[in-house]
């Protein structure tokens, strides 16, 4: 019974103590609250590190490794098989383009090449002589045909001229004989008329005489005078009759002459026409012969020229085959490797010498697709090796992925190439261009439930929290795609704790 009472007393004490503690706690909380209200909170302004989005120069660097390579590298291989007769250079020698590096000889292939070259040279010589002779023969044949054509043409032109001249002569003769015929006809008509008039006068006098003689004696003076006049007229009539007959004969002869001339003109004109036609046919035949001679000579010449071209092609081929025994450098450069020995055989495709242009070198490297978004031709590059350091810039960026590495090949030009050796590995630091993009330090971002935020300082120097969307990371910087504007000031120093609404001061 005593034991039970003791337990009840303990429980009561515990319950009472717990209630008293709650009252004490409530009293203290109220007192503290009253004091807080009464005492104003004055915290010092914190200085924070800041970063201006998109306006400050960002020391973005993409680090890569690369290989120094000569821009011009020639791996010399023989084009024909043969024994190495002589090696004319040694490693380190500077050579010129076309300079003979190795000579091959004393082998079946090189001997055959020399024989073929000699035969091709003789064939070319004979074809050239044949071409020369054929050309001269064709020229002589053509010249002879041309002379014949010229003569035929001259003969035809002369026949035409002769015909024309003869026709002019005939026209002149016809005009003259027509004039003579007209004159003879007029002379005949005049003599005939004079004869008839004189005869009429004689008859009139005779009638008058007969009439007077019946009444007058023969001794009458008038009758005797009339008789004398009649006798005179009779003499004139006889003379005029003869003249009339002579003019008639002349007229008829002239007419005969005209007919004969017309017949002659007709015959000669026909002959001249035939002569001109024959000369024209001969001219056409000569022209055809000249064309045939020209075509034939050209055909023969071109045929010989074709043979000469074949011989020339064979000679050039044989010459190239022969000259292939002399292995030369295709570029100016320095011998960096020799993989052949004298008196050993080499074959086509076998690399015997390596020549590099050490005066023109560049750096080869590669970047991934994301890095390619920020790299452009002309971007500055820092190049370092164990022995040298130099600057450069990106000179080319491949537009496609390398089939083997699945990366983008980049070539970098070096400002001081003399300090680097082809084949050496170098370290590269590319300073990409961020123009048009916003990058901020990684340490200025904080996460909350898988979202990214930054603290921005507004115009009243108070902290404002903004959510951002980010892109690619380059070294210690990250791209902001959305959420920030150019010129906004963000808190980059996360070592100092500030909350939204806090007033801050940017560190100087």
LINNORLIN-V122240 format. One record per residue. N is the residue number from 1. OMEGA is omega in whole degrees, -180 to 180 (none if undefined). Layout:
<<N;OMEGA> <N;OMEGA>>
//
This chain:
<<1;178> <2;-179> <3;-179> <4;-180> <5;180> <6;-179> <7;-179> <8;179> <9;-179> <10;-180> <11;180> <12;177> <13;-179> <14;-179> <15;179> <16;179> <17;-180> <18;179> <19;179> <20;180> <21;179> <22;179> <23;178> <24;-179> <25;179> <26;180> <27;-178> <28;-180> <29;178> <30;-179> <31;179> <32;180> <33;179> <34;-180> <35;180> <36;-180> <37;-176> <38;-175> <39;179> <40;-178> <41;179> <42;-180> <43;178> <44;177> <45;-177> <46;173> <47;-177> <48;173> <49;-176> <50;178> <51;-179> <52;-175> <53;171> <54;-178> <55;-179> <56;177> <57;-178> <58;-180> <59;179> <60;-178> <61;172> <62;-177> <63;-179> <64;171> <65;-178> <66;-178> <67;177> <68;180> <69;174> <70;-180> <71;179> <72;178> <73;179> <74;174> <75;-173> <76;177> <77;177> <78;177> <79;178> <80;178> <81;179> <82;180> <83;178> <84;-179> <85;178> <86;172> <87;-168> <88;-179> <89;175> <90;-178> <91;-179> <92;180> <93;173> <94;-176> <95;178> <96;177> <97;-179> <98;180> <99;180> <100;-179> <101;-178> <102;176> <103;178> <104;179> <105;178> <106;177> <107;-177> <108;-176> <109;-180> <110;177> <111;178> <112;179> <113;179> <114;179> <115;180> <116;178> <117;179> <118;179> <119;180> <120;178> <121;178> <122;179> <123;179> <124;179> <125;-179> <126;180> <127;177> <128;177> <129;178> <130;178> <131;-180> <132;-179> <133;180> <134;179> <135;180> <136;179> <137;178> <138;179> <139;179> <140;179> <141;-180> <142;-180> <143;178> <144;179> <145;179> <146;177> <147;178> <148;178> <149;180> <150;179> <151;-180> <152;178> <153;179> <154;180> <155;179> <156;179> <157;178> <158;179> <159;177> <160;180> <161;179> <162;178> <163;-180> <164;179> <165;-179> <166;179> <167;176> <168;179> <169;178> <170;178> <171;179> <172;180> <173;179> <174;178> <175;-179> <176;-177> <177;176> <178;176> <179;180> <180;-180> <181;179> <182;179> <183;-180> <184;-180> <185;179> <186;180> <187;179> <188;-179> <189;180> <190;-180> <191;178> <192;-179> <193;180> <194;179> <195;-177> <196;179> <197;-180> <198;179> <199;178> <200;179> <201;179> <202;180> <203;179> <204;180> <205;-180> <206;178> <207;179> <208;179> <209;-180> <210;-179> <211;-179> <212;-176> <213;178> <214;-176> <215;-176> <216;178> <217;-177> <218;-176> <219;-178> <220;-176> <221;-179> <222;180> <223;178> <224;178> <225;180> <226;179> <227;178> <228;178> <229;179> <230;179> <231;179> <232;-179> <233;178> <234;178> <235;179> <236;180> <237;179> <238;-179> <239;-180> <240;177> <241;178> <242;180> <243;178> <244;-180> <245;180> <246;-180> <247;176> <248;179> <249;179> <250;179> <251;-180> <252;178> <253;179> <254;178> <255;177> <256;178> <257;179> <258;179> <259;179> <260;179> <261;179> <262;179> <263;178> <264;180> <265;-179> <266;-179> <267;-178> <268;177> <269;178> <270;179> <271;179> <272;177> <273;179> <274;-180> <275;179> <276;179> <277;178> <278;179> <279;178> <280;178> <281;177> <282;177> <283;177> <284;179> <285;178> <286;178> <287;178> <288;178> <289;179> <290;178> <291;179> <292;179> <293;179> <294;-180> <295;-180> <296;179> <297;179> <298;180> <299;178> <300;-178> <301;180> <302;176> <303;178> <304;178> <305;176> <306;177> <307;179> <308;178> <309;177> <310;179> <311;179> <312;177> <313;178> <314;179> <315;-180> <316;178> <317;179> <318;179> <319;178> <320;179> <321;180> <322;-178> <323;178> <324;176> <325;177> <326;-175> <327;-175> <328;-180> <329;178> <330;-178> <331;167> <332;180> <333;-177> <334;177> <335;-179> <336;-179> <337;176> <338;-178> <339;178> <340;178> <341;-179> <342;180> <343;174> <344;179> <345;174> <346;-177> <347;179> <348;-180> <349;-180> <350;179> <351;-178> <352;-178> <353;175> <354;180> <355;180> <356;175> <357;-175> <358;180> <359;-180> <360;-178> <361;179> <362;-180> <363;175> <364;176> <365;180> <366;180> <367;177> <368;-174> <369;-179> <370;179> <371;-179> <372;179> <373;-174> <374;-176> <375;-180> <376;175> <377;-178> <378;177> <379;-178> <380;-177> <381;173> <382;-176> <383;179> <384;174> <385;180> <386;-174> <387;-172> <388;176> <389;-179> <390;175> <391;179> <392;177> <393;-179> <394;-178> <395;178> <396;177> <397;-179> <398;180> <399;-178> <400;-180> <401;174> <402;-176> <403;-176> <404;-175> <405;-176> <406;175> <407;-178> <408;-180> <409;-180> <410;178> <411;-176> <412;175> <413;-176> <414;180> <415;179> <416;-174> <417;-176> <418;-178> <419;-177> <420;-177> <421;178> <422;-178> <423;-178> <424;175> <425;-179> <426;174> <427;-174> <428;174> <429;-177> <430;176> <431;-175> <432;177> <433;178> <434;-179> <435;-180> <436;180> <437;179> <438;174> <439;177> <440;179> <441;178> <442;-175> <443;178> <444;-178> <445;170> <446;-174> <447;174> <448;-179> <449;176> <450;175> <451;-177> <452;-177> <453;171> <454;178> <455;-177> <456;178> <457;-177> <458;-176> <459;178> <460;-180> <461;176> <462;-176> <463;175> <464;-178> <465;180> <466;175> <467;-179> <468;172> <469;-173> <470;179> <471;-174> <472;176> <473;174> <474;-178> <475;-176> <476;-179> <477;180> <478;-179> <479;176> <480;-178> <481;-175> <482;175> <483;180> <484;175> <485;177> <486;177> <487;179> <488;-178> <489;179> <490;176> <491;-179> <492;-176> <493;-179> <494;179> <495;178> <496;-175> <497;175> <498;179> <499;178> <500;-179> <501;178> <502;175> <503;-175> <504;178> <505;-180> <506;177> <507;177> <508;none>>
//
